[in-house]
């Protein structure tokens, strides 16, 4: 692309801001708020109270969550935090190195399992839950149903994983309903592609375990797979890398990748039918939503088909897509039917750069996000600062040297627009994830592959009291911030239902436009000015300009500033000040000002 002159670029940018500003509704027309909080539980870690652990330990050695751990006391405590939806990662039965053959679950070969616990995204039975989560593995589905009943009785909703792109190399369902046929049973294995095959094959080959795979349990016989199947991350090789999703097999949705990505969607591919059966099964059991793993690796046409049918079964069920390609967002919302998409490549990346104090970090990236990526469908974006794939905030890989940047980062994440927010267990206490678990090796994430614990979360559980009694003072302070923010956002009509106006373009030359971000959220009944200072070292005195365009859109002729609340790091010496339109905001702080 040829470079534009700086003047032309400026004009286009200004037009973009103005047009985008006009695209915001002047007043709220929404009847209900979508400003709810999704709480991600890495389920096998969530309820574990064991404190003495061994590297690569089994679930009997290191402990594991049981369905009963999600008790009424726990659920009331979660709801009191402002949480409304529980996303329980790793409920559906996946490949593991543990032996549950006595309970009908086939043994998985350890050479194609990642970690002692296994990956929650290498599903071995779409119709079952993990046996190790039950007190009595033979009654595991009954225990799951009892937990679901408790969740609903406490006014919460349950979201579970739907992993459509790939499954475990040794998939075998022992709990499938009558009439359901396992994946691959009727496949033609002598061809690379067939519309009714569930898998892609590499005829004439034998699968080879990647170099460097050394399971922590004895391997008595080699793993055999003839012909080799294509791995889950579209690796058409009989020996994928140890860095590939080698423990999974790619599912065939009617795309012939080896012949120009030709699509074969008519008649409906067999995999589509099977996957709809899975969704219908869990919908009938009463789950409230699905977080769809790597949804962008599955054709949008399938989602149109499947989500449409499930919404007929339960119109209130929600679908969340893990997706990383902004240019495909609109298709997956308006064509595919998703309710919410991960806003990772966009707001998360922009806010993280600011929190990490990267030299290139600039709050103008936030303006760009709402203009270009999610401005006209912001209520469909699920926003977060942590999830199981990303580094923990309070780690060397993220912002441990600037921990209280959590305040401006989370205020932007929660309040920028009116879609939902996701909180990852332990995030609200500043979990450091610095223990060596086994497969995970302390990589600044909480392990999903090992039987382990989340140390700060354990101390919040406090032996089953769920009162945070064992937390440190700082952990209690950051938890209080999260709780207050979520409740403030839930109660605020402006944040839950209101329009949005970016104020950055209207500020004068003394405004610190690289580190401070200001915006409006408003309805006819409530007008809020929210200011976030990402400067980790310095507070700023600013005269905030509310342009005539913003006043016109809010339906007022003049505004008066009144400080409603200030979120300031607890051990700082500075305070926030508001006098007329002159404002002082301390470092790593956020202000809520009524207009």
N, C-alpha and C positions, 0 to 999 in steps of 0.2 A: 504494500500500500504506500502511495506517495505521501510525504509529510505535508500537512496543512500549515499555512502560516499561523503564527501565534495569534494574530488578530481574528482570523476566521475561526480558529479553535475557540477563542474566547466568546465570540458571538454565538457559536453553536452550543457551547456549554451553558451560556446564559439562557438561551432559548429552551434548552433541555430542562433547566431548573424551573423556568416559568411555566412551561407546558406541564411538567410533572406536578407543580404546585396546584395548577388549575384542575388536574385530574383527581385531586383529593375532594371528597364530598365536603361541602361547607358545614354540614351538620350531620349528626348520626342518623342513619335510617335503619340501623340494625335493631332487631327485637331482642336478641340475646347475645351474650358475650361468648367468645371463644378463647377468652383469656384464662385458660386452665393450666394446671401444672401436671406434667407427666413425670412420674418418678421411676427411673430405671433401676431395677434390682437385678444384679447378677445373681440369679436365684440360688445357685448351690453355695455361694459365699454368704448370702444375706443373713441367714439365721444361725450361722456357725458360731458357737461359743467357745470352741476349743482354742486354747492359747499356747499349748505346747505342740509344735508342729515339726515335721521332718520333711526335708526336701524330697520331692517326688512321692510323698506319702499317699497311701490309699485313703478312701473315704472313712474307713474304720479307724485308721491311725490319726488322721488330721481333722476329722469331723466334717459334717455337711449339713446344710439346711434340710429340715423336714417340713412337710406341708403344715403340720401343726404349729410350727414356729410363727407362722403368720396368724397370730392370735388376735382376739378382740382387743386386747390391751395394745398390741403393736399397731393394729389398724387405726385405733382411735388416736394414737400418738402421731401416725403419719397424716391423718386427716387434719389434726391440729396444726401441722406445719403448713397447711394450705394446699395440700396435695389432693388431687381428685382422681387421677388415673395411675394405676400401677402397671408398668411395663415389665413383666417378669421374663427376663432373658434366660433361655436354657431350660424351659419346662419340657418341651417336646423331646422324646427320647432320641438321643444321639449316640454315636459310636463312643465307646469308652474302653479302658483297659480293665475295668472291673468285671467280675464274673457273675452274671445273673441267669445262667442257664437253668438253674433250679426253679426260676419263675417264668420260664417260657421265652426269655430273651436270648437270642443266639450270641455266642461269643465273638467278639471282634478281634481281628488279627492286629496285634500291637504295632506292626510295621506301617499300618495305614491309619493310625490314630495319633493325633497331636496332643501330647500331654497325658498324664495319668487319668485325669477326668475326661479328656477329649474336648473337641470343639463343639460348642452349642449349635454350630451351623453345619455340622456334618450329620444330618438327620438319618437315623436308621429305621424309624417307624413313625410316620406322620400321624398315626392314630393312637399314640401312646405317650405317656410321660416317663421321665427317667425313674427307674426303679429305686435308685439310691435316695430319692427324695421322700420316700415313704417309710413310715415306721414298719409297716408290713408290706413288702414289695408286691405280694400277691393281691393286695387290696389297693394298689396305688391309684387307680382311677377313682375309686370311692373317696380316698383321702383328698385327691385333687378337687373333686366335686364339693366336698365339705368345705374346703378352703374357699372356693369360688362363692359358695353360699355365704360365708362369713364376710367376704369382701363386699358383696352386695348389701348385706344387712347393715354394714357400717357406712353405706352411702358412697362407696368407691367403685371404680370400674377396673376391669382387668383387660390388658392388652397382651397378647402373646405373639411369639415369632411365627411368621410364615416364611419359609425358606424355599422359594420357588425355582431358583436358578440351578441348584445342585443338591446332591444328597450324598450320604456316606457310600464308600465304595462297596460295602457289603450290606446294602439295604435289604431288610427282610422284616415285614410286618407280621407280628404274631397277634395283633389286636385289631386288625382291619375288620370292618363290618362285613357281613355276609354279602357276597356278590362283587366285592371289590377285588380287583386283580392287581398284584404287586407290579411295580415298575420293572420293565424289561422282560417280563415273562414271555411275551409273544414277539419280542424283537427279532428281526432278521440280522444276525450277527456277522454275516458274510458280506455286508455292504456297509459303506461308511455312513450313508444317510438314507433314511426312508421316512416319509411323512408320519407313519404310524409307529416308528421306533421311539422309545422313550429316551434312548441314549445315542451318542455318537460313537462309532467304533473305528478302530485302526486295524482293518483286516490283515491277517498274516503276521501279527505282532504279539508279543507277550509283555505285560506290564512289568517294569522294573522299579523297585523301590528307590527313591532318590538317594544319592550319595550323602552320607552324613547323618542318616536317620539311625539313632541308637535308642531304642525303647528302654525305659527304666524297669521293665519286667522281662523275664526270660522269653526268648523266642525259640520254640522247639521245631517248628516246621516253616519253610518259606511261604510267603504269600504268593498265591497263584491267581492270575487273571489273564485269560486267553479268549478272544483277542483283547488287547488293551482298550480301555474306554478313555475318551477325552476327559481331561480334568476340568474342574469347575470354573477356573478362570480362563477358559477357552484355549487351553494348551493342548495342541494336537501333536503330542509326543508320547511315545510309550514309556519314556523315563523323564517325567517332569523334574524341575528343580526342587530342592528342599524349601525354597522360598515361594513356590507355587502352592496352590490349594490342592496338593497331591492327594490329600485324604478324602477328596470329594470327586464326584462324577457329574459332568455337565448334562443337564436335561435338554431335550430336543423339543422346541416349540414350533418347529416347522420352518426354521431358517437353515439353509444349506450354506454354511460358512465357507466351505471349500470350493464353491462355485459361485463366487460373486455375491454372496449373501442373498441368494434367491429365496423368496418367501413362498411358502406353501401353506396357506391358511384356509383353503377351501378344497376338500371338506375340512372340518375342524380337526386338528391334530389330536391324537390320542392323549398326549400329555396334558392338553388343555382340559379334557374331560376329567382325567384323574385328579388334577389339581383343584378343579371346582368341587369335586367330591370331598377333598380334604377340607377346604374352606367351609363347605356346607355342614360337615360333621361337627366342627368346633363351634360354628355359629349356633347349631341346634343345641349344643351343650350349654350355651349361654354366655360365652365370652363376648366382650364388648368391643373388641377391635383387634387388628392385626398390624404389627410392624413388619413390613415386607422387606426382607434382606435383599440388597443389591437389585432393587426393582428395575433399574435401568438396563440390566442385562437380560431382561425378559421383554419381548415385544409389547408395545403399548396396546396392540390389538387384543392380546390376551387379557389385559387388565380391563379393557372395555367390556369384553365378554364376561369375565369372572366377577368383577365388582358389580356390574349391572345385575347379574343373577343373585348375588348375595344381598344386595340392597333390597331386592324384592323379598327375600327371606326375612331380613331385618333392616328396615330403613335407617335405624339409628346407629348401626355398627360403623366404626371408623376404620379407615385404611391410611397407614402412614408409610411413605416410601423412603427408603434409603437411596438417595440419588445424588450424583456429584456433577451433573452436566447442566448448567443453567439454561443452555439453549434448548433443552428438552423439557423444562419445567411446565410450560403451558400445555404441551401434549399430555403429560402424565396427570395434570389436574383436569383439564377441560375435555380431553378425549378419553384418557384412561379412567378417570373417575376418582382419583385419590383425593382424600380430604386434606392431607397434610404431607409436606415434603421436608426432608432434612435441609436446613439452611447452613450447610457446612461451607461449601464453596461460595462465599459471599460474606454474610455477617460474621460467622465464626472466624474465618480467616482474617478479616479486617480488624476485629476486636482483639484477636490474639496478638497480632503484630503490635498493637498499641500497648497491650499489657506486658509484652516482652520487651518493650522499649526498643524495638528494631529501628535502625537509623531511617529507614524508608517509611516508617509508620506515620500515617496521617489520617485525621478524622474525616478528610474528604473521601476516604474509601467508604465510609458509612453513607455519605450522600450518594455515592455511586451505586451502592447496593440497592437502596430503595428506589433510585431512579431507573436503573437498568435491569435489575434482576427480580425484584419482588414488589415494586411499587404498586402494581395494579392487581396483585393477588396476595398481599401481605398476610391476610388472615389464613392463608393456606401454608404458611411457613412455620415449621417447628424449629424453635431456636434454642441453642444450648451453648455451654462452655465446656462441658465434659460429656463423654459417653465412653463405652468400653473400648472403642477403637482409638481414641485420642489420648494424648498424654494427660495425666492428672495436672490440674492447675498448680498445685503446691509442690512441684517437682523441679529439679534442675533443667529438665527439657522444656519447661513452660515458664512459669512466673514465680518460682520460689523466692527469688531475690526481690520480688515486687508483689508480695502476696496480697496486700490490700488493694491492688488494682482490681481485685474481685468486685469492689464496690461500683466503679463506673462501668466495668465490663458487664456485670450482671444487670445493672439498671438498664443499659442499652438493650441487652438481650431480652429482657422481660417487657420493656415499656415502649420500644420503638414503634411497634405496630400492635395489632389486636389479635394476632395468632397465639397459639399456646407456647409454653416454655417447657423444656425438659431438664430435670435435675438427676444427676447420677449419684447413687448411694455413696455416702462418704464425702461427696463434694462439699456439702454444707458444713463439714467439720475441718476442711483443709487436709483431707487424706493425702499422705505422701507416697504411698505405694512403693516403699523402698526395701521390702523384704525379698529374699531370694526364694522363690517358690518351687522351681523345678524347670518346667518347660519355659516359663516366662522370664526367668532370670532377672527380676527387678528392672524392667525396662521403662519405669515411670508410668506403668499402667497396672491396674489390678488384674490379676491373671484370670482369664476365662478358661484356661486349659488345665489348671491344677486344683486340687482340693486344698483350699487355703482359707484365709480370713481377710476381712477388711478391718484393720486395727482400730481406727477411730470409730468406725460404725459399731464395732463390738462394745466399745466403752459407752456409746450412746444406748445400746441395748441394755447394758448394766444388769446382766444376768436375767433378763426377761422382764425387767421393770419398764424399759423403754422410756426412761426419764432423763437420760443424759447425765446421770449422777457421777459417772466416772470420767467425764470429759475435763480437759484442762480449761483454764479461764479463757484463753484465746479461742479455743474451739467453741466454747459456749457463746462467745461474742460474735463469731462469724455465723454460727447457727441462728442466733437472734436476728442478725441482719437478713438472712434468707427468709426467715419466717415473716418478718415485718414487711419485707418487699413483696412477697407473694400475696399476703393479705391486703396490702395497700393496692396492688394491681387488681386484685379480685373485686375490691369494693369500689374502685374508681370507675365511674361511668365513662370518663374521658379516655382512660387507658383501655377499658374493655370494649367500648363501642365507638369511640370517638374518631374524628378525622385527625390528620397528621399534617404538620407544616415544618419543613426544614428551614431553620433561620440562618444557616451559615452564610448564604450569599448576601444577606442584608446587613452584615456587621461592618463596623468601621475598621480603619487600618490598624488601630491599636488592639483589636481583638486577637487573642492567641489562637488563630484558626488552624493550627497544626495539632494542638493538644486538647482543645476544649470544643465540645460538641453541644449545641443547643437546639431544641426543637419544641414544638407545641403539640399537645394532644387536647382535643376540645369537643364538646357537645354544646347544645343550647343551655345546659344546666351547669356545666363545669368546664373551666379553662385552666390548663396547667402548662407552665413553662418548666421544662426539665433540662438541667444543665449538668454535663458530665465532664470532669477534669481528669484526663489520662496522664497528666504530668505527675510523675512519681516523686518529684523533689520540690516542686514549687506551687504555691497557691497563686491565684490570679485575680486582680481587680479588673472588672469589665463593666462597661455600660452596654447593656443588651438592647438592641434596636428591634422593636416590633414593627415591621413595615406596614404601610397602609393596606397592602394586599391581604396580609394576614388578618388585620382588624376587620376588613370587609368580609372575609370568609367566616370569621367568628361572629359577625353581626354586631360589632361594637364600634364605638367611635373613639374611645380611649381606654387605657388599661392602667391598673394600679397593681403594684407588686406586693405580695405578702408571702413571706416564707412559711411554707406548710411543714416541711420536714427536711432535715439535712442528714445525709449518710456520710459520716466522717470516720476515718480510721481511729480506733478507740484510744490509742496511746499518743495521739498528736496533741499539740498545744494550741493549735489554731481553731478558730470558730468561724462559721459562715456568717456573713452580714448582708443584709438587703436594705437599702435606703433609696426610695424612689426606684429608678432603674439602675442604680449603681450597686454592683454585687461583688462580694469577695467570696471566692470558692477555694478551700484548701486543697492541697495535693491529694490525689486519689479519692476524690469525693464526688458526690452527686447531690443536687438540690432539686426539691420539688417546690415550685413557687406558684401560688394561686394568682390568677389575673382577674 
